[in-house]
């Protein structure tokens, strides 16, 4: 008896067994639920993608931190620059104010000038008592010549008129008979300035400059052998002359302080040379009639 065999079917899908078959062509197997398992390579790609994303996130955070650090540095630099500019502006304004005061003090009344000189003396000599300051540096208001009426510019073009306004014009044209006893002394901040002021004095008025060109002994000899009506000098050289007793003050009427002139460093002979106060005090103390005039 021959065994009957099942008829051949063209494909598995033609079987009517109630099961849903799915075939994975790449791996050659099928699953009961028809789902294709996640392949190995696809799973690894996912892991690699996750790692890359994590690295990118950390790089972004580091980049943002770097940007914040650079931003803070730039802000600090900008802040320092603004502070530097403000300080420079304050310094400029302070210097402009000081220049204005230095040039305008000569136009003030004697009381203001005397008070200004007193403040300078206290500033330069803070350790001295009031009695010592008064004895060595302070000027009585009565010894300051009132030149507040002078409304012209204090330039060398008008120096001759200024000189005649604060001294006796007749004395300027007639030199003193006594050697080394001038009628007026002009105190300048430098030897060059003294030479410039001397050129502004007419030749009819006998003048002499005592500056640090010669030795101090030579200057003393020249002064004792010459009778100038006007002597031009600097505070330091005048102090040395006074200490040696070569200058006679019997005829002295006016001590002109060239205070309005400022050198290239904006220094004034009255505001920036301490010796000026010393020689002014010595001159008005030694001469009963001498007065201080600010040019």
Buried (B, 14 or more C-beta within 10 A) or exposed (E): EEEEEEEEEEEEEEEEEEEEEEEEEEEEEBEEEEEBEEEEEEEEEEEEEEEEEEEEEEEEEEEEEEEEEEEEEEEEEEEEEEEEEEEEEEEEEEEEEBBEEBBEBBBBEBEBBBBBBBEBBBEEBEEBEEEEBBEBBBBEEEBBBBBBEBEEEBEBEBBBEBBBBBBEEEBBEEBBEEEBBBBBBBBBBBBEBBBBBBEBBEEEBBBBBBBBEEEBEEBBBBBBEBBBBBBBBBBBBBBBBBEEEBBBBEBBBBBBBBBBBBBEEBBBBBBBBEBBBBBBBBBBBBBEEBBBBBB
